[in-house]
Structure formats: C-alpha cells, structure tokens
Amino acid sequence: MSKKLLLGTTLVMSLMLSGCSGMGGGDGFPDPNDAYMQGGTLETSRAIQTVQPSMTKDQVRDLLGNPHFSEGLINVRTWDYLFDLSDHGHLGSMMCQFQLTFDGAMRVEETRWRTAKCATRYSTIQAEPIESAGMVQHYHLPVAGTFAEDGTLTNDGRQVLEEFVRVLQRDFLDPTLAIGSYPEPGRYRVQRQVVQRFLKARGGVSADKVSLTSETVSPCRGINSADACRGGRVVIGIRER
C-alpha cells in the first residue's frame, strides 16, 4: 500500500450503531477486520490533531475522509477510523483505531483512541516504555509549547493533559504518578506543580498519588531518536500495582 494516501480517497462511508457490525472487544470499537480499508490507511498527525469539538461531519470528512466501517447511514452518532502507522517517524509500525462521537446536532463531542499507545503516538505527549520493575512508562511534555512563560498551561498543553487523563482513566488501574523534569532533576518546579494540580483536579488518579520528584529521569532511554533528548521536559512517571 502507498505510504502517502490522499485524504478522503478510496474510503467508504460508515457509521456505528449498537447492534450493527462486529465489535472488537466490548470497548465500543468495531472489529478492525471489518474495516473497508483492510490494513488501515496512513494519516498525518496534523490532520488528526486538527479535529476539534463542535466540528461538523463535513469538516471532519475534509480532514480524515469518510469513516472506515459500514454500520448504517441515518443519524449516525459515532465514526470509526483505522490508521496504519507503519514507518511513522522512528516509532515503528502500529495499527490504531480512532473514534469520534457526535452530539445531537451532529457536531464532534468527543474523540478517543482504542489504546494508550495510539493516543500518545498522535499526541504532543510521548510515551517511553522503561525497564524498571513496576514502572509502566514515562510520558514527557516539552516545556516549549506546553507552558507559557509564567509556567501556566497553554491551550495546547491543556488539551494534551486532558488526553492524558483519558488515557489514565481508560487504561490504568490504581496508578501512582511522579512528576519530574529533564535534563536537570528538580527543575521546572512551577510547571510541575501546575501539572500536579491539573491532574488532581481532573481525576483519573487519587490526589494523594500524584507527587513531585527530584529523581533523575530521561526521555531518551529506549527511544532511537536524538530529538527526544532535546529541550526541557516535564516527565510524568506512571507506576501501577
């Protein structure tokens, strides 16, 4: 399959209604084998990140093309896509399912990925599996772009953390978070405190399980890209029982 498919081409209209089509695993996503484009289509992160709440179906279609599953045509409230992330940067191959939910006015109400790995692949947040016992992964947020000069969150930063909370709520059981910094341990305290307050307020983890740490953390380990090591980072470590 070509690595650069044009948006909106060779895709077939779909929708998702309860009782229609096979479901993947009881999580509200259809079986990927039911997609019209077997193996998924390649998509740019920019197009997906441009999808925003309140967008119309036509606006979504202009960005992502028609949805990839066949489940009905009238008053469809859910659209599903299957994306093939082969050779997407340095991160390797991954098949990802993306879902949009529309409100009664048929405007985007919510978007979600089927797995945390897929969510972070298309996010400013980058996930890093590490080898330490009990630690699931690190998520690191570039200081530039995520925070304003006074340390508060930018609009992009808030959007990224909202996505992170959804990942926590969906994919982790009783996690403990430690918020550190890179390259200097203990730096960016104001930014780390902002992240801590945000996560405590939004839920997804008990307030007493979100703490700051001055331990040395590296967003470079396990990632074959020097880009991951450039610039200041606020790093969220997730530990799960």
Disulfide bonds with the S-S distance in Angstrom:
Cys96-Cys118 1.96
Cys220-Cys229 1.91
